[in-house]
Amino acid sequence: MTALTLPPQLARPAGPAAILGAGVSGLGARELLTALGIGCTLFDERDQAFTERDAARHPLVVYSPGFRRDHPWLALARAARADCWGELDFASLFWKGRVVAVTGTNGKTTLTEFLVHALNAGGQAAAAAGNIGLPLAQLVAGQDGGRPGEIAVCEVSSFQAEGLRHFRAEAALWTNFAEDHLERHAGMSEYFAAKARLASRSAAVFAGSSVRRYARGAGPLDWADRAVWVETEGLPPDAALAGTVFAQPPQRENFVLAAAWWARAGLDPAPLYAAARTFVLGRHRLSRVAEIGGVTYWNDSKATNFHAVEAALTRFPQGVWLIAGGKGKGGDIAGFVRRLAGRVRELLLIGETAPQLADAAARADIPHRRFDSLAAAGAAAARAARRGDHVLLSPGFASFDQFRNYQDRGDQFEAAVRGLTAAIPVAC
């Protein structure tokens, strides 16, 4: 018999549940509903429509983050008086342990992974879930709701945060705030409001410098009295972090946010610093691929917005051949390109946004070329770069125009670099 039971907020539905979206979140929701003994039907826009008749037959609806709140399927469900829940929100009803949430435009995956690593290394049971790849619903189902005291460190995207109505966290760590996902949100204020919905549902909020700057003009915040504003920019060196991934930006801001929460939680700082020395950064996050003929090659494929690219460039004082472009997500492309002036030797442009980027680069008088493929851009950069230069894949856009995902994009870049090293000895 399952240890999971329905909470007071949720009555047992009089029929099967509908799951909207057959991706990772949808499959996690199905696993949880099955564990609860609730029948369910999976609907996905690729192969099975959700009709008015389906809405009438499914009194409970659990939807994936890819579904906007105004999606026509959700409108049908609400018109039929169905009880509609986002997957993360629904799963949180059943979690018996503690919750620490992590959000931000960039850095949230690394911060989530690091907190879990540090907590477990320090003897505290913790697991990562949410937007990081393991849906909270799947974690809940696999652990029968978890154990009291166990911490679910939940990465929460704006897509997940915008519809929250039950989810609660003892703390939310908000790394930064910059342009992103404007194909989904109608402007920066709506994007900020989606993130702030998570802050409103957290007992404490640890927020970085860029969050505070935007918050000053965002109007009254119902979580302002619970905010801990953490300085994450222009930080002096920390000798204790030398040799770790947190020694330099952009990862340095993740560590100081973790340390702020860690201290407020009354934890010994020694295990946190020890964990920094053993933490391994996930792939495709400003990782050095190789050095060939004095030129270093860097894979930052996970940089899918402007802020991530600009943060990566702070790592290099000069000599950057930047490979950028991909599927657009809204935002001020011209403004982004203007900010690159003087920071790159040349822009090597790929993907759907290459024409717009090229036009903006021409107006900003930045050297640039367009390429049909990532491999061609990488080869051109290798031919042009000189000793001491850096070839950086930091696209600034989504990958879905030419690749399966950002991992595929990064893998193809690394394969192209390995092709270069086959003829030239690699200096490590």
Secondary structure, 3 states (H helix, E strand, C coil): CCCCCCCCCCCCCCCCEEEECCCHHHHHHHHHHHHCCCCEEEEECCCECCCHHHHHHCCEEEECCCCCCCCHHHHHHHHCCCEEEEHHHHHHCCCCCEEEEEECCCCHHHHHHHHHHHHHHCCCCEEEEECCCCCHHHHHHHCCCCCCCCEEEEECCHHHHCCCCCCCECEEEECCCCCCCCCCCCCHHHHHHHHHHHHHCECCEEECHHHHHHHCCCCCCCCHHHEEECCCCCCCCCHHHCCCCCCCCCCHHHHHHHHHHHHHCCCCHHHHHHHHHHCCCCCCCCEEEEEECCEEEEECCCCCCHHHHHHHHCCCCCCEEEEECCECCCCCHHHHHHHHCCCCCEEEECCCCHHHHHHHHHHCCCCEEECCCHHHHHHHHHHHCCCCCEEEECCCCECCCCCCCHHHHHHHHHHHHHHHHCCCCECC
